[in-house]
Amino acid sequence: MSINKNVDQNTEVTFTLSIGYVGATKEETFTLQQLGWNGETGDDLDKFLDDVHEDWITNHVDTGWYIEE
């Protein structure tokens, strides 16, 4: 998804995470400045947002597995 609009450090980006159940949704909005944006545009901005979104998800998801005894 290539972002074709003009952005600046005050542009807001909302991250969402859902596991498909009512009420099981996490949503946070950040400015590009808060995310550490360095002026990336176009495909570089896409990659930047993909990377920071992946980090955000990792910080909000705790998964694992176990074997019942």
N, CA and C atoms as an extended XYZ file, in Angstrom:
207
Properties=species:S:1:pos:R:3:atomname:S:1:resname:S:1:resid:I:1 pbc="F F F"
N         0.855       -1.172        0.000 N   MET     1
C         0.000        0.000        0.000 CA  MET     1
C         0.898        1.231        0.000 C   MET     1
N         0.989        1.904       -1.105 N   SER     2
C         1.832        3.089       -1.178 CA  SER     2
C         1.031        4.325       -0.786 C   SER     2
N         1.577        5.086        0.153 N   ILE     3
C         0.925        6.290        0.652 CA  ILE     3
C         1.285        7.441       -0.276 C   ILE     3
N         0.278        8.048       -0.892 N   ASN     4
C         0.516        9.092       -1.872 CA  ASN     4
C         0.119       10.476       -1.390 C   ASN     4
N        -0.166       10.656       -0.123 N   LYS     5
C        -0.543       11.969        0.372 CA  LYS     5
C         0.646       12.634        1.047 C   LYS     5
N         0.568       13.943        1.160 N   ASN     6
C         1.618       14.677        1.857 CA  ASN     6
C         1.486       14.425        3.345 C   ASN     6
N         2.590       14.123        3.964 N   VAL     7
C         2.611       13.871        5.397 CA  VAL     7
C         3.659       14.754        6.037 C   VAL     7
N         3.500       14.997        7.331 N   ASP     8
C         4.506       15.707        8.099 CA  ASP     8
C         4.560       15.086        9.482 C   ASP     8
N         5.379       15.642       10.351 N   GLN     9
C         5.577       15.046       11.679 CA  GLN     9
C         4.307       15.002       12.516 C   GLN     9
N         3.302       15.820       12.171 N   ASN    10
C         2.052       15.838       12.928 CA  ASN    10
C         0.970       14.937       12.348 C   ASN    10
N         1.271       14.263       11.234 N   THR    11
C         0.313       13.339       10.631 CA  THR    11
C         0.046       12.200       11.605 C   THR    11
N        -1.230       11.909       11.822 N   GLU    12
C        -1.601       10.849       12.751 CA  GLU    12
C        -1.777        9.520       12.033 C   GLU    12
N        -1.299        8.468       12.689 N   VAL    13
C        -1.407        7.100       12.198 CA  VAL    13
C        -2.049        6.281       13.304 C   VAL    13
N        -3.064        5.500       12.971 N   THR    14
C        -3.728        4.656       13.954 CA  THR    14
C        -3.390        3.201       13.684 C   THR    14
N        -2.889        2.517       14.716 N   PHE    15
C        -2.600        1.091       14.646 CA  PHE    15
C        -3.755        0.346       15.289 C   PHE    15
N        -4.136       -0.774       14.690 N   THR    16
C        -5.195       -1.606       15.258 CA  THR    16
C        -4.741       -3.055       15.312 C   THR    16
N        -5.317       -3.769       16.259 N   LEU    17
C        -5.048       -5.186       16.437 CA  LEU    17
C        -6.326       -5.826       16.938 C   LEU    17
N        -6.767       -6.881       16.277 N   SER    18
C        -7.995       -7.559       16.684 CA  SER    18
C        -7.812       -9.055       16.518 C   SER    18
N        -8.424       -9.815       17.431 N   ILE    19
C        -8.385      -11.271       17.293 CA  ILE    19
C        -9.746      -11.813       16.864 C   ILE    19
N       -10.652      -10.937       16.464 N   GLY    20
C       -11.913      -11.376       15.896 CA  GLY    20
C       -13.060      -11.534       16.874 C   GLY    20
N       -12.870      -11.182       18.125 N   TYR    21
C       -13.932      -11.252       19.123 CA  TYR    21
C       -14.361       -9.849       19.516 C   TYR    21
N       -15.644       -9.688       19.776 N   VAL    22
C       -16.160       -8.387       20.202 CA  VAL    22
C       -15.407       -7.944       21.448 C   VAL    22
N       -14.904       -6.733       21.422 N   GLY    23
C       -14.174       -6.185       22.568 CA  GLY    23
C       -12.712       -6.580       22.617 C   GLY    23
N       -12.283       -7.453       21.731 N   ALA    24
C       -10.889       -7.910       21.729 CA  ALA    24
C       -10.103       -7.148       20.677 C   ALA    24
N       -10.147       -5.829       20.791 N   THR    25
C        -9.481       -4.957       19.833 CA  THR    25
C        -8.621       -3.945       20.585 C   THR    25
N        -7.439       -3.714       20.077 N   LYS    26
C        -6.531       -2.700       20.615 CA  LYS    26
C        -6.325       -1.677       19.519 C   LYS    26
N        -6.421       -0.389       19.865 N   GLU    27
C        -6.237        0.678       18.889 CA  GLU    27
C        -5.496        1.820       19.565 C   GLU    27
N        -4.465        2.321       18.894 N   GLU    28
C        -3.706        3.465       19.398 CA  GLU    28
C        -3.356        4.380       18.240 C   GLU    28
N        -3.393        5.682       18.498 N   THR    29
C        -3.049        6.669       17.489 CA  THR    29
C        -1.778        7.392       17.905 C   THR    29
N        -0.886        7.551       16.940 N   PHE    30
C         0.399        8.209       17.149 CA  PHE    30
C         0.611        9.242       16.053 C   PHE    30
N         1.440       10.247       16.325 N   THR    31
C         1.908       11.108       15.242 CA  THR    31
C         3.153       10.445       14.651 C   THR    31
N         3.471       10.818       13.433 N   LEU    32
C         4.689       10.268       12.836 CA  LEU    32
C         5.911       10.639       13.663 C   LEU    32
N         5.900       11.817       14.265 N   GLN    33
C         7.020       12.224       15.118 CA  GLN    33
C         7.171       11.271       16.299 C   GLN    33
N         6.074       10.907       16.944 N   GLN    34
C         6.130        9.981       18.071 CA  GLN    34
C         6.697        8.622       17.667 C   GLN    34
N         6.491        8.244       16.416 N   LEU    35
C         6.964        6.953       15.926 CA  LEU    35
C         8.420        6.984       15.476 C   LEU    35
N         9.036        8.170       15.493 N   GLY    36
C        10.437        8.287       15.109 CA  GLY    36
C        10.652        8.480       13.618 C   GLY    36
N         9.654        9.033       12.951 N   TRP    37
C         9.705        9.270       11.502 CA  TRP    37
C        10.850       10.200       11.142 C   TRP    37
N        11.580        9.845       10.067 N   ASN    38
C        12.722       10.639        9.604 CA  ASN    38
C        12.489       11.247        8.236 C   ASN    38
N        11.239       11.459        7.850 N   GLY    39
C        10.947       12.101        6.581 CA  GLY    39
C        10.730       11.147        5.421 C   GLY    39
N        10.644        9.838        5.711 N   GLU    40
C        10.428        8.876        4.644 CA  GLU    40
C         9.126        9.189        3.899 C   GLU    40
N         9.121        8.908        2.605 N   THR    41
C         7.932        9.106        1.789 CA  THR    41
C         7.737        7.890        0.887 C   THR    41
N         6.565        7.809        0.246 N   GLY    42
C         6.288        6.745       -0.717 CA  GLY    42
C         6.505        5.354       -0.140 C   GLY    42
N         7.205        4.516       -0.905 N   ASP    43
C         7.449        3.139       -0.475 CA  ASP    43
C         8.282        3.078        0.804 C   ASP    43
N         9.188        4.045        0.996 N   ASP    44
C         9.992        4.072        2.226 CA  ASP    44
C         9.113        4.341        3.436 C   ASP    44
N         8.096        5.179        3.289 N   LEU    45
C         7.149        5.428        4.379 CA  LEU    45
C         6.342        4.169        4.666 C   LEU    45
N         5.924        3.472        3.619 N   ASP    46
C         5.216        2.196        3.803 CA  ASP    46
C         6.057        1.234        4.632 C   ASP    46
N         7.326        1.089        4.266 N   LYS    47
C         8.214        0.167        4.985 CA  LYS    47
C         8.403        0.629        6.426 C   LYS    47
N         8.604        1.922        6.629 N   PHE    48
C         8.751        2.460        7.980 CA  PHE    48
C         7.533        2.111        8.827 C   PHE    48
N         6.329        2.378        8.293 N   LEU    49
C         5.107        2.106        9.056 CA  LEU    49
C         4.901        0.618        9.273 C   LEU    49
N         5.224       -0.206        8.285 N   ASP    50
C         5.129       -1.659        8.472 CA  ASP    50
C         6.032       -2.106        9.615 C   ASP    50
N         7.257       -1.579        9.653 N   ASP    51
C         8.216       -1.971       10.693 CA  ASP    51
C         7.767       -1.525       12.085 C   ASP    51
N         7.336       -0.260       12.225 N   VAL    52
C         6.939        0.205       13.556 CA  VAL    52
C         5.621       -0.446       13.981 C   VAL    52
N         4.749       -0.759       13.027 N   HIS    53
C         3.506       -1.452       13.345 CA  HIS    53
C         3.812       -2.863       13.844 C   HIS    53
N         4.731       -3.550       13.197 N   GLU    54
C         5.124       -4.894       13.628 CA  GLU    54
C         5.696       -4.858       15.049 C   GLU    54
N         6.535       -3.863       15.346 N   ASP    55
C         7.065       -3.718       16.710 CA  ASP    55
C         5.936       -3.472       17.703 C   ASP    55
N         4.976       -2.631       17.332 N   TRP    56
C         3.836       -2.322       18.203 CA  TRP    56
C         3.042       -3.593       18.491 C   TRP    56
N         2.776       -4.387       17.456 N   ILE    57
C         2.038       -5.641       17.641 CA  ILE    57
C         2.796       -6.548       18.604 C   ILE    57
N         4.095       -6.682       18.385 N   THR    58
C         4.915       -7.550       19.231 CA  THR    58
C         4.826       -7.133       20.696 C   THR    58
N         4.718       -5.845       20.956 N   ASN    59
C         4.638       -5.351       22.328 CA  ASN    59
C         3.254       -5.513       22.950 C   ASN    59
N         2.246       -5.882       22.139 N   HIS    60
C         0.889       -6.001       22.659 CA  HIS    60
C         0.298       -7.403       22.553 C   HIS    60
N         1.056       -8.351       22.053 N   VAL    61
C         0.553       -9.711       21.885 CA  VAL    61
C         1.447      -10.656       22.670 C   VAL    61
N         0.808      -11.484       23.451 N   ASP    62
C         1.512      -12.512       24.203 CA  ASP    62
C         0.913      -13.845       23.791 C   ASP    62
N         1.662      -14.640       23.076 N   THR    63
C         1.152      -15.918       22.603 CA  THR    63
C         2.040      -17.038       23.074 C   THR    63
N         1.585      -18.217       22.915 N   GLY    64
C         2.368      -19.385       23.273 CA  GLY    64
C         1.524      -20.636       23.145 C   GLY    64
N         2.017      -21.714       23.676 N   TRP    65
C         1.272      -22.955       23.664 CA  TRP    65
C         1.745      -23.796       24.856 C   TRP    65
N         0.967      -24.801       25.185 N   TYR    66
C         1.356      -25.735       26.241 CA  TYR    66
C         0.656      -27.059       26.007 C   TYR    66
N         1.173      -28.105       26.636 N   ILE    67
C         0.582      -29.443       26.561 CA  ILE    67
C        -0.079      -29.742       27.889 C   ILE    67
N        -1.344      -30.137       27.829 N   GLU    68
C        -2.057      -30.514       29.042 CA  GLU    68
C        -1.469      -31.794       29.611 C   GLU    68
N        -1.296      -31.833       30.900 N   GLU    69
C        -0.771      -33.038       31.549 CA  GLU    69
C        -1.886      -33.861       32.111 C   GLU    69
